[in-house]
Amino acid sequence: MKGFLVMGNLSIWLAQKSQEEIEHFLAVPRMFAEGGTFDKLCCLLCDFDFIAAKINHRQFGLQTLIDDYNLLEHSQILNQSKCNPQKIKALKLVQGALQLSGSGKSAILAKYVTENPDVIYYNAQLEGKNRADEFLHNVCQQIVETRNFASLQYVPNNDGEGSWLLSLLLQKISLSLAPNQKLIIAIDALDAIDRNSQTLGSNLFYLPRYLPDGVYFLLTRRPFAREKSGLLIETPFQTVSLEEYSEQNREDMQVYIQQVLGEKSRLNVREEELCHRLINQSENNFMYLTQVLSAMEPLKIVDILQTTSLLPPSLITYYKQHWQKMQGQGLSPVELKVLHVLTHKITIDSSVASGDLRGGISTGAIAQIIEEEYEIQEVLENWLEFLQQQQVGGDSYYSFYHWSFRDWLGSNS
């Protein structure tokens, strides 16, 4: 184990190791926990290179990484006098972000990256990774190391240098690609980016407007108004919305629930009834489903049929992040009125709450209730990533994207 942990340049260190050595290293957190080496375990679990390497490795993946954070509760760790509760709390927040990123679009992207290890991967939802300078530093370093550009063995020191270096690297790679060869850069959770970390009016993460041949970006984000996308792209692109695949999502949810129930087979549960109930409550929202199922671990699983109003702590944390983003620097009087309408004036008929039809209210109806005509549309567009928009008879109807978020806002806003 001598010379085994080299933090700071971990990705370079891993690139010099054999496949067997890499697999041994990525499994080391359990050894650290059992040996009571708190500092080394924490050091690994907050290292982005370790996180990326474990997610991208075929033998491990996202769930195995999430399980590593549970090792912080190992008795050999907790019984140490130097065990730092604040550090454990911070790492648990990282675990929470990883758990939330394992839902829906993020899970699809993580699976794609796992199956295609040559893809450059970045997750903006991880703690401290939503700033442009951090993105440029990390992605440029990944490209330099994986493509062996000996003439560019440095990373940017500022945003301007980083944006320039990224464009230069993409151009150099394009010229070196063989026919049918591609460079793919996958970025998860564009909606989590801190826009205050970069120049006003610039592309998110200073992404280039033009892409050279053979270079592709694969991006995920919550719903957004196109004019407020934060991206000016003058290259061919395609947008895919998971909402257009509701039937496939429903089938995936059923398979996922059955897998979880299989792992909990010792429990007495009416599997078919529970599966149907959870799918209906989830309203095609994978994040809600995964968090509710994971929170049932210490309970009798059948209890979910009687405790549907109880939200897991991880889900409440997620909703608090939504609420903070919705508030911005503070809500205007019109925003407060619109919020009240969306949380208190909309009811969902239980007979149709199957994910195929959901309640909503039009802009005109909101205007009649609050006696305000102007600014309402702007408010709804600003909150679009948290809303469900449906077209009915030429009119747009709005509701919060999930009933549990609506109910939580109604009780906590």
Buried (B, 14 or more C-beta within 10 A) or exposed (E): EEEEBEEEEBBBBBEEEEEEEBBBBBBBBEBBBEBBBBEBBBBBBBBBBBBBBBBBBEEBBBEBBBEBBEBBEBEBBEEEEEBEEEBBEBBBEBBBBBBBBBBBBBBBBBEBBBEBEEBBBBBBBBBEBBBBBBBBBBBBBBBBBBBEBEEBEEBBEEBEBBBBBBBEBBBBBBEEBEEEEBBBBBBBBBBBBEEEBBEEEBBBBBBBEEBBEBBEBBBBBBBBBEEEEBBEBEEEEEEEEBEEEEEEBBEBBBEBBEEBBEEBEEEEBEBEEBBBBBBEBBBBBBBBBBBBBBBBEEEEBBEBEEEBEEBBEBBBBBBEBBBEBBEEEEBEEBBEBBBBBBBEEBEBEEEEBBBEEBBBBBBEBBBEBBEBEEBBEEBBBBBBBBBBBBEEEEEBBBBBBBBBBBBBBBEEE
